[in-house]
Amino acid sequence: MPTHFRDPVLTCETCHTTVERPLGQNYRSGWEELLGSGWTSRDNPEETLLRFAPKTCLWFCPNCSAQPG
């Protein structure tokens, strides 16, 4: 299930592991830590874009070596 940009947690598409989305005062450092730990994302290819901005992404945790497509 793709993660909507307003969801409070990010969910791995492969194993369904979740992690809290960085918010508030630690927003920038939270994203740097999350991405630095190996979490990756890509746009949802099945989404019909509204005003050319994607609303959902596919997230993958660092433990999942098999990232589709």
N, C-alpha and C positions, 0 to 999 in steps of 0.2 A: 504494500500500500504506500504510495508516494506521500511524502511529508509536506504538508501545507506550510507556507512561510509563516503562518501565525501559530502553529502547533507549539506547545511548551516543551516538547521533547523531540529529539531526532531519533528515528527508528531505522536500523539497518535493514535493507531490503532482503538480505540473504538469511541472517540468523535472528532477526527481530530484536537484537540488543538495543536498548534505549539509553540515551544520555540527555541531560537537561540542556536546553538551548541557552547560550549565554545571554544574559539580560542585565540591565541596570548599570551600575558603576563599573563593573568588571567586563563590560561588553567586548571591548577591543582585545584585552588580554585573554578573555575567555575563548574567543574565536581563534586566536593565535595558538593557545594551548590545545584546543580541540583539533585543529587542523595539523598541528605539529605532532600530535600523538598518533596520527595516521588515518583519521576520519576523512573520507572523500565524498564528493557529491557530483552529480551531473543533472542536467535538466531532464525532466520527464518527457520522453519521446512521444508518449501517447496523449499529451496535453494539447488541447487546442488553445493557442495563445490569444489572450485578450489584450489588446493594445500593446502587443509585442513584448509583454513582460511575463515571464513564467511565474506561475503561482505555486507550483509544486516541484520538488526535487527528489531524486533518488539518492539516498545516503547509504554508505557502506562503512562498517567499522574496521579497525585495523586488523582484527582477527580473521576476517573473511578474505581469503586469498582469491577466491573465485568471484570476480566482479563481472556480471554479465555486460555484454555489448560494449 
